[in-house]
Amino acid sequence: MRVLAIDTALEACAAAVLDTESGAVAAHESLPMLRGHAEALMPLVKRVMERAGLTFTQLDRVAVTTGPGSFTGLRVGIAAARGIGLASGKPVVGLSTLAAFAAPFIAADDALPVAAAIDARHGQVYLQVFGPGGRTIVAPRICSLREALRAAAGGGPRLTGTAAAMLAAAWPKGERPPSHVDQRSAPDIDWVARLGAAADEKAAPPKPLYLRAPDAQPQNASQLARR
């Protein structure tokens, strides 16, 4: 299976092509950025596809991170993935950004828990906790830092994501400390591709996983009444 993976959910614009028959990532590129994903993504995808020596019709699947993450970034990545899938006639699957953060740790040792956390601002985090075998024990949610610590503490979990260091710094006294802290601004695009190859098409739609409403709200109070 040949999978094109796309990630624009957080602080990177990234793409990779995985060939599961060889077990190798044929090409990948990741550009750190806070803004400008819309302008950077398609030229980046073009470069990755050229390095992999493939056309879009030679792909078997497109995978994209669906969040949580930046509202704008998510829309850019998902729209691009859907467009590529529609034009090439290939299926598109969506993957949680939190699962992408946790994937390499689960693959390395699935006996130890993993807490993936993304800074949601205003003292909140997006959180998902994985237990033995990669089983979800705390489903993706937005919660306060205190609630996240209460949910993640215990068992010396590995922490990963944009809020990993924040959780580690506030770790409760008396609790077994995290066994590893992996502070990073975006998931590894190679693992997004691997998760994309393993995903069930029917259970992984390319739909945004926002977990909270956008900060910007319609100004209904300022609308003029209709006559």
N, C-alpha and C positions, 0 to 999 in steps of 0.2 A: 504494500500500500504506500502511495506517495501522498503526503499530507503537507499542505501549505498552512503554517500557523501565523497568526497575526496578534499582536498585543499593543494596544494604545491606551490601556486602562489607567495607567499611573504616570510615572515620570520617565517613560521611555517610549520610543516608536520602534517596534521590532518585528521581524519576520524571519521565518525559517522554513526550510523544506526538509522533511524527514522521509527516508526510504526505508520502510520496515523490512524489506527483503534483505537488504545489506546490513540493517541494524544501525545505520549511520545517518547523521544529519548531513545532507549534501551541501547545504549552504545556509548561512544565517548572518544577520546583521542587527545590531541594536544601537540606537542613538539616544543618549540621555537628553531629555527635554521636558519642560513643564508645559510649554505651549507650542503650537505650530504643527501638531500631528497631522492635520488635514492636508497641509502642503507637503509634508515630508513622506507620508505613507506610501503612496502609489509609486513614486520614483524608487523608494527603498525596496518595495515588493518587486519591481521590475529588475533591479540589480540582483536580488536574491534568486529570482527565477532564472536569469541569464547565467549566473554562476552555477546553478544546479543543472543547467543544460536542458531545461524543460519548458514546454508550453503549458498554458493553463489547461488545455484539453487533456494533457497527459497526467494531470493530477487525479487522485481518487476521492479527495476530500479536502475541505477547507475548515480550519479550526480557528476560533477567535475567543479571546477573553471577554466575558460578559459582565464583570464586576464582582464585588463593588469597586468603585474607582471614580474618576472624574466623569461627570455627566457628559461633558463635551467629548472627552477622549473615548468614552465607550461608544457614543453614537458614531464617531468617525470609524473606529475599527469594525463595528458590527455592520455599518452600511457598506463598507468596502468589501467585507467578507461575503455579504449577501449578494452584492453586485457581481463579484467574481464568480460566485457559485451559480448565479442566474445565467451569466454570459457563457460559462463553460459547461453548464448542465451538470454540475457536481454538487453533492450534498454539503451542507454547512452545519457544523456542530459548535455549540457554545460551552465554554468552560469557566468555572468560577476562578477568579483571580486568587482567592484564598487557597483553593485546592492546588493551583499552580505553584504557589509559594511552598506549600507543604510537600509536594510530590517528591523532590529529591531526597528529603529526609525519610519519608516513608519507604522509599525504595532502598535506601541504605540500611535501615533498621526499622522494621515495622512493629517491633516490640515496645519501643519507647513512644510516649505521647508527643504530639506536635501541636503547638498553638500558633496559628497564623493570624497575624493582627495587622490591620491597616489603620493609620491615623485618619480619623474622620473629623478632626478638628473639634473645637469647643469642648475639650475634655472627654471626647467619645472615641471609640474605636470600632471598626468592623472586626468581628472575631469568628473564628471557627476552630474547634478543637478536635483533633483526631486521636483515637486510641489505638490499641493493638490491632494489627492487620489493616490499618488505615481506615478503620470504621469511624464514622462521625459520631462523637459523643456530645458535642455542642454544635448545633446547626448554625449556619451563617446568620449573624445578627449584628445590630448596632447596639452598643451599650456603653455605659460609663466606664471609666478606667477602673474604678473600684469593682464594678460588676465583672469586668473582664478578668481582673486578678483573681476574684473569687472562683470564676469558672475555670481558669487555666491552672491555678495552683494545685499542687499535688503530683507526686510522681516524678518530679524533676524534669518537666517537659523541655523540649527544644522549642525555642521561640524564633519565629521568622516573620519577615514583612517590614513595612515601613514604620510600624509601632513597636517592633521587637525591643529596641533599646529603652523605649519609654516604659514598657511593662517591666523590664529587668530592673530599671532604676527604682521602681516603686514596689518591688516584690515584697510581700508581707514577711515580717520577721518571724522566725520560727518555722517557716515553711521550707521544705527542701528547695534549694535554689535551682534555677534552670540549668540543664546540663549543657546547653549551647545557646548562644544568642547570635542570630544571623540577621543583622540590620541591613536591609537592602531596599532600593527605591522601586524596583519592579521585579517580577518573576523572571526566571531564566527561560528565554524563548524556546530553547531546545526541549524543555519539559512541557511547555504548552503544546508543542508538536507531538510529544509522546502521549500526553493525555488525550490529545485529539485523535490519535490513531486507535486508542483503546476505548473511546467513548461510544455509547449506544446512541445511534442517530435519533431514535424515537424518544429517548429520555434526556437529550441534551440540545434543546432548541437554542438558536442564536438570539436570545432575548435578553435585554439588560436586567441585571440583578442590582437594582439601586439600593435597596434596604431602607431608604428614607426619601422623603419628598425633596425636591430641589429647593435651595435657599431662596431663589427668585420666585415670587408669587405674582399672579395677575393683580393689577391695581383696580379691582372692581369698584372701589369707592369713588374713583375719579372718573368713571364712565358716565357719559351723559344719558339721561333717560330718553327712551324712544317716545315719540309722539304718536 
